[in-house]
Amino acid sequence: MKITKAILWGASWRLILAWLILSIFVLLQGERLIRPVLPFASAVVETIQSDYRATLKISNDQPGLIQMQATTRRVIPSIAGRGAKLTAGVHVSHALVPLVLLFSFLFAWPVEKHQERLILLILGIPLSFILIALTLPFQLAGSLENMFQGYAQQYDVNREKPLLLTGMLFLEVGGRWLLPIVLTVCTGLVMQLMGSKPKHSIKLKKRTLKHQQIR
């Protein structure tokens, strides 16, 4: 597809429109939207670390807060004993920013047919789980690791900087924006490549048939 000013203008307006609508929807219905994926995010937290068992839920005391309740599996020297209860939290709207960006970018992606845009938005559903797995668990687990680092410094305990903390910092300095862009670009380019191959094959078949008929 040749990118023109008209296509860029249309993509810009679709991006702004989708971002506004989805942002309002998240503010009004964010808790209902995120609640079904919390067990999935809990499983991811269990996978990326082994220090504690984790359960994610919407806080009853602070509406709009995703709370991770962690119970340590073993003794963490100078930080916590086995069975200690720890908590970390992130606001629902903060956690859903990557999803708002993902669907905004997918809706704005230039396509030749409306069916292709519909396919992109449908593909956004499995992409959402990938994005959730790469963001929310690392934000919460990274918050706990940041707390662990603070305790270690307080008691002069040498503790290496874990990858979870690095992942959280990456997300906070722009990774939450970068990941939706990367997923959108990869999905859009793959769709364009898959959409272009059948067209070329059909043209080649037609030319072959015409050539055989002439003979």
C-alpha positions as CSV (number, residue, x, y, z in Angstrom):
1,M,0.0,0.0,0.0
2,K,1.3,3.4,-1.0
3,I,1.3,5.8,2.0
4,T,-0.1,9.2,1.1
5,K,-1.0,12.3,3.1
6,A,-4.7,11.3,2.9
7,I,-3.9,7.9,4.4
8,L,-1.7,9.4,7.2
9,W,-4.4,12.0,7.9
10,G,-7.1,9.3,8.2
11,A,-4.9,7.1,10.4
12,S,-4.2,10.1,12.7
13,W,-7.9,10.8,13.1
14,R,-8.7,7.1,13.7
15,L,-6.0,7.0,16.3
16,I,-7.2,10.0,18.2
17,L,-10.9,8.9,18.0
18,A,-10.1,5.3,19.2
19,W,-7.8,6.6,22.0
20,L,-10.5,9.0,23.3
21,I,-13.3,6.3,23.2
22,L,-11.2,3.6,24.8
23,S,-9.9,5.9,27.5
24,I,-13.4,6.9,28.5
25,F,-14.4,3.2,28.5
26,V,-11.5,2.3,30.7
27,L,-12.3,5.0,33.2
28,L,-16.0,3.9,33.4
29,Q,-15.6,0.1,33.1
30,G,-11.9,-0.6,33.7
31,E,-12.5,-2.9,36.7
32,R,-15.0,-5.1,34.8
33,L,-12.6,-5.3,31.8
34,I,-9.5,-6.3,33.8
35,R,-11.1,-8.6,36.3
36,P,-11.4,-11.7,34.0
37,V,-7.6,-11.6,33.2
38,L,-6.4,-11.4,36.8
39,P,-6.1,-15.2,37.2
40,F,-4.0,-15.3,34.0
41,A,-1.8,-12.5,35.3
42,S,-1.4,-14.3,38.6
43,A,-0.2,-17.4,36.8
44,V,2.4,-15.3,34.9
45,V,3.7,-13.8,38.2
46,E,4.1,-17.4,39.6
47,T,6.0,-18.3,36.4
48,I,8.5,-15.4,36.4
49,Q,9.6,-15.7,40.0
50,S,9.9,-18.4,42.7
51,D,10.1,-16.4,45.9
52,Y,6.4,-16.2,46.7
53,R,2.9,-17.3,45.7
54,A,0.8,-14.5,44.3
55,T,-2.9,-13.7,43.9
56,L,-4.2,-10.7,42.0
57,K,-7.6,-9.1,42.8
58,I,-9.4,-5.8,42.8
59,S,-9.0,-4.2,46.2
60,N,-12.1,-3.9,48.4
61,D,-10.7,-1.0,50.4
62,Q,-9.4,1.0,47.5
63,P,-11.7,0.8,44.4
64,G,-9.8,0.9,41.1
65,L,-6.6,-0.7,42.6
66,I,-5.3,-4.0,41.4
67,Q,-3.7,-5.6,44.5
68,M,-1.2,-8.5,44.5
69,Q,-1.2,-10.5,47.7
70,A,2.1,-12.4,48.0
71,T,3.1,-15.1,50.5
72,T,6.8,-16.0,50.6
73,R,7.7,-19.6,49.8
74,R,11.0,-19.4,51.6
75,V,13.1,-17.2,53.8
76,I,14.5,-14.1,52.0
77,P,17.5,-13.1,54.0
78,S,17.1,-9.8,55.9
79,I,13.9,-9.1,54.1
80,A,11.1,-11.6,54.9
81,G,10.6,-15.0,56.6
82,R,8.8,-17.9,55.1
83,G,5.1,-17.4,55.0
84,A,5.3,-13.6,55.2
85,K,2.5,-11.6,53.7
86,L,3.4,-8.9,51.2
87,T,1.3,-6.6,49.0
88,A,1.9,-4.5,45.9
89,G,-0.6,-2.6,43.8
90,V,-1.2,-0.7,40.6
91,H,-4.2,1.3,39.5
92,V,-6.6,-0.3,36.9
93,S,-6.3,2.6,34.5
94,H,-2.5,2.4,34.7
95,A,-2.5,-1.3,33.9
96,L,-4.9,-0.9,31.0
97,V,-2.9,1.9,29.2
98,P,-1.1,-0.7,27.0
99,L,-4.4,-2.2,25.9
100,V,-5.9,1.2,25.1
101,L,-2.8,1.9,22.9
102,L,-2.8,-1.5,21.3
103,F,-6.4,-1.3,20.0
104,S,-6.0,2.4,19.1
105,F,-3.0,1.5,16.9
106,L,-4.8,-1.5,15.4
107,F,-7.8,0.6,14.6
108,A,-5.6,3.3,13.1
109,W,-3.5,1.0,11.0
110,P,-4.0,1.7,7.3
111,V,-5.7,-1.1,5.4
112,E,-7.2,-1.5,1.9
113,K,-10.5,-3.2,3.0
114,H,-12.7,-2.8,6.0
115,Q,-12.6,-6.6,6.5
116,E,-8.8,-6.3,7.1
117,R,-9.4,-3.8,9.9
118,L,-12.0,-6.1,11.5
119,I,-9.4,-9.0,11.3
120,L,-6.8,-6.7,13.0
121,L,-9.2,-5.9,15.8
122,I,-10.1,-9.6,16.3
123,L,-6.4,-10.4,16.4
124,G,-6.2,-7.8,19.1
125,I,-7.8,-10.2,21.6
126,P,-5.0,-12.8,21.7
127,L,-2.5,-9.9,21.4
128,S,-4.1,-8.5,24.6
129,F,-3.1,-11.6,26.6
130,I,0.4,-11.3,25.3
131,L,0.5,-7.7,26.2
132,I,-0.9,-8.3,29.7
133,A,1.6,-11.0,30.3
134,L,4.5,-8.6,29.4
135,T,3.3,-5.7,31.5
136,L,1.0,-6.2,34.5
137,P,2.9,-9.1,36.2
138,F,6.2,-7.3,35.7
139,Q,4.8,-4.1,37.1
140,L,3.6,-5.8,40.3
141,A,6.5,-8.2,40.7
142,G,8.9,-5.4,40.0
143,S,7.3,-3.3,42.7
144,L,7.9,-6.0,45.3
145,E,11.5,-6.4,44.1
146,N,12.0,-2.7,44.5
147,M,10.8,-3.0,48.1
148,F,13.2,-5.9,48.6
149,Q,16.0,-3.8,47.3
150,G,15.1,-1.0,49.7
151,Y,15.1,-3.4,52.7
152,A,18.5,-4.8,51.5
153,Q,20.0,-1.4,51.4
154,Q,18.6,-0.5,54.8
155,Y,20.2,-3.5,56.4
156,D,23.4,-3.4,54.3
157,V,22.7,-6.7,52.6
158,N,24.3,-7.3,49.2
159,R,21.5,-8.1,46.8
160,E,21.9,-8.2,43.0
161,K,19.6,-6.1,40.9
162,P,17.0,-8.6,39.6
163,L,15.7,-8.7,36.0
164,L,12.1,-8.2,37.3
165,L,13.1,-4.7,38.6
166,T,14.8,-3.9,35.3
167,G,11.6,-5.0,33.5
168,M,9.5,-2.7,35.6
169,L,11.8,0.2,35.0
170,F,11.7,-0.5,31.3
171,L,7.9,-0.4,31.3
172,E,7.8,2.8,33.3
173,V,10.2,4.7,31.1
174,G,8.3,3.9,27.9
175,G,8.1,0.2,27.4
176,R,4.3,0.3,28.0
177,W,4.1,2.5,24.9
178,L,6.7,0.6,22.9
179,L,5.2,-2.9,23.2
180,P,1.8,-2.0,21.7
181,I,3.5,-0.3,18.8
182,V,5.8,-3.3,18.1
183,L,2.8,-5.8,18.3
184,T,0.7,-3.6,16.0
185,V,3.5,-3.1,13.4
186,C,4.4,-6.8,13.4
187,T,0.7,-7.8,13.0
188,G,0.0,-5.2,10.4
189,L,3.0,-6.2,8.3
190,V,2.3,-9.9,8.5
191,M,-1.3,-9.3,7.4
192,Q,-0.1,-7.2,4.4
193,L,2.3,-10.0,3.4
194,M,-0.4,-12.7,3.7
195,G,-2.9,-10.5,1.9
196,S,-0.5,-9.8,-1.0
197,K,0.5,-13.4,-1.8
198,P,-2.9,-14.7,-2.7
199,K,-3.5,-11.8,-5.1
200,H,-0.3,-12.4,-6.9
201,S,-1.0,-16.2,-7.1
202,I,-4.5,-15.5,-8.5
203,K,-3.1,-13.2,-11.2
204,L,-0.5,-15.8,-12.2
205,K,-3.1,-18.5,-12.4
206,K,-5.3,-16.3,-14.7
207,R,-2.4,-15.5,-16.9
208,T,-1.5,-19.2,-17.1
209,L,-5.1,-20.1,-18.1
210,K,-5.2,-17.4,-20.7
211,H,-1.9,-18.5,-22.2
212,Q,-3.1,-22.1,-22.3
213,Q,-6.3,-21.1,-24.0
214,I,-4.4,-19.1,-26.7
215,R,-2.3,-22.1,-27.4
